[in-house]
Amino acid sequence: MNQQSETSNGPVAAAMLAAGIGCLFLGIMTCLAENVTVIGNAINFYDPVGNLTGKTWIAILAWLVSWGILAGKWKNQSVNFGKVYNATLILVALGVLATFPPFFDIF
């Protein structure tokens, strides 16, 4: 094994940052679905559950796509893990914040 592949943290950082992106998308979709009736109705994939199905499916899709893109880009690289960690924390915090009614009711 070469030295570069032993020290690369890109794939791990990609997985972590993608999770933060997925969380942010869940928050964005919650705000949109609760405030824009057309979007809320459009992402209602299963009536008993309501538009929660669409919110989660879009967040999962964003997570998978961003993970694939970032993992491909950072495959054999060593990235600044501290910056990726901090960005992930911010994205998760924003995503969680956007799912609470006092926040999405502002819009």
Number of C-alpha atoms within 10 A of each C-alpha: 5 6 7 11 13 10 11 16 18 23 21 18 25 24 18 19 24 25 23 25 27 25 26 26 25 28 26 20 25 24 23 18 22 18 15 12 10 11 15 20 15 11 19 17 15 11 10 9 10 14 22 20 16 23 23 19 15 17 22 19 13 20 23 17 15 20 23 16 13 19 19 13 13 18 17 16 15 17 16 11 15 10 11 17 15 12 16 21 16 15 22 22 15 19 23 16 16 23 19 13 12 10 12 18 11 8 10
